[in-house]
Amino acid sequence: MLRVSRLPSGEPEIFLSIQGEGRTAGTPSTFVRLATCNLACSWCATAYTWDWALFDYDEQVLQMEAAEVSKRVEALHTGNVVITGGEPLLQPLDSLVNELADSGHTVEIETNGTIAPSPGLLDKVTRWNVSPKLANSGNPKSKREVPDALGTFAEMPNADWKFVIVEPADVDEAAGLAERYGVPQERVTLMPEGTSSKDIQARSGWLAATAAERGFRFSSRLQVMLWGTERAR
């Protein structure tokens, strides 16, 4: 069984949109948002998937078989599937990913990089969007940096590392982390933190210039620019 985030309507948070971040930004995609997380980022835009002090678990989480999730994805007729969260790798994903890949989908998994993927996923996942958390997330280093997991992702050529940047000092921290694990510059993306278009725009100018100077990728957050914090968009 999978723990899937539930929309206010009660339906599972499985929806058609565009990928808003990273290397495949702008790609039509079906999103599958899973619940629960092992971190607690201070700026998290999806705290309803894990913060049970503020949200009711039974109202926010739906138990679903992998086959039912796959069926709902198929009904949306989109080639690219993004499994996000929460932290997806807390859950048994092999059956779902195998079904999606075997039916011709490309599969992206978004992860915080603290859990190494199971061997069964390695040949089926098209792209890993790894977002190691920096000090700006408010998580202690012992929780947000797990060397064995990050080392595994560093060795995977289909794993991009995406860092959420609040201020210029964060860039040095991100660069140091990528260098420590030997991640090449072309697999490193800098993305501005923000849950409104105003916040994204305020950080994008200097951050894009910094990314260009240092040889990193830059990514905006298209979903925020277009829809703000609206769910399932």
Secondary structure in CASP SS format (residue, H / E / C, confidence):
PFRMAT SS
TARGET T0000
AUTHOR 0000-0000-0000
METHOD secondary structure of the structure
MODEL  1
M C 1.00
L E 1.00
R E 1.00
V E 1.00
S E 1.00
R E 1.00
L C 1.00
P C 1.00
S C 1.00
G C 1.00
E C 1.00
P E 1.00
E C 1.00
I E 1.00
F E 1.00
L E 1.00
S E 1.00
I E 1.00
Q C 1.00
G C 1.00
E C 1.00
G C 1.00
R C 1.00
T C 1.00
A C 1.00
G C 1.00
T C 1.00
P E 1.00
S E 1.00
T E 1.00
F E 1.00
V E 1.00
R E 1.00
L E 1.00
A C 1.00
T C 1.00
C C 1.00
N C 1.00
L C 1.00
A C 1.00
C C 1.00
S C 1.00
W C 1.00
C C 1.00
A C 1.00
T C 1.00
A H 1.00
Y H 1.00
T H 1.00
W C 1.00
D C 1.00
W C 1.00
A C 1.00
L C 1.00
F C 1.00
D C 1.00
Y H 1.00
D H 1.00
E H 1.00
Q H 1.00
V E 1.00
L E 1.00
Q E 1.00
M E 1.00
E C 1.00
A H 1.00
A H 1.00
E H 1.00
V H 1.00
S H 1.00
K H 1.00
R H 1.00
V H 1.00
E H 1.00
A C 1.00
L C 1.00
H C 1.00
T C 1.00
G C 1.00
N E 1.00
V E 1.00
V E 1.00
I E 1.00
T E 1.00
G C 1.00
G C 1.00
E C 1.00
P H 1.00
L H 1.00
L H 1.00
Q C 1.00
P C 1.00
L C 1.00
D H 1.00
S H 1.00
L H 1.00
V H 1.00
N H 1.00
E H 1.00
L H 1.00
A H 1.00
D H 1.00
S C 1.00
G C 1.00
H C 1.00
T E 1.00
V E 1.00
E E 1.00
I E 1.00
E E 1.00
T E 1.00
N C 1.00
G C 1.00
T C 1.00
I C 1.00
A C 1.00
P C 1.00
S C 1.00
P H 1.00
G H 1.00
L H 1.00
L H 1.00
D C 1.00
K C 1.00
V C 1.00
T C 1.00
R E 1.00
W E 1.00
N E 1.00
V E 1.00
S C 1.00
P C 1.00
K C 1.00
L C 1.00
A H 1.00
N H 1.00
S H 1.00
G C 1.00
N C 1.00
P C 1.00
K H 1.00
S H 1.00
K H 1.00
R H 1.00
E C 1.00
V C 1.00
P H 1.00
D H 1.00
A H 1.00
L H 1.00
G H 1.00
T H 1.00
F H 1.00
A H 1.00
E C 1.00
M C 1.00
P C 1.00
N C 1.00
A E 1.00
D E 1.00
W E 1.00
K E 1.00
F E 1.00
V E 1.00
I E 1.00
V C 1.00
E C 1.00
P H 1.00
A H 1.00
D H 1.00
V H 1.00
D H 1.00
E H 1.00
A H 1.00
A H 1.00
G H 1.00
L H 1.00
A H 1.00
E H 1.00
R H 1.00
Y C 1.00
G C 1.00
V C 1.00
P C 1.00
Q H 1.00
E H 1.00
R H 1.00
V E 1.00
T E 1.00
L E 1.00
M E 1.00
P E 1.00
E C 1.00
G C 1.00
T C 1.00
S C 1.00
S H 1.00
K H 1.00
D H 1.00
I H 1.00
Q H 1.00
A H 1.00
R H 1.00
S H 1.00
G H 1.00
W H 1.00
L H 1.00
A H 1.00
A H 1.00
T H 1.00
A H 1.00
A H 1.00
E H 1.00
R H 1.00
G C 1.00
F C 1.00
R E 1.00
F E 1.00
S C 1.00
S C 1.00
R C 1.00
L H 1.00
Q H 1.00
V H 1.00
M H 1.00
L H 1.00
W H 1.00
G C 1.00
T C 1.00
E C 1.00
R C 1.00
A C 1.00
R C 1.00
END
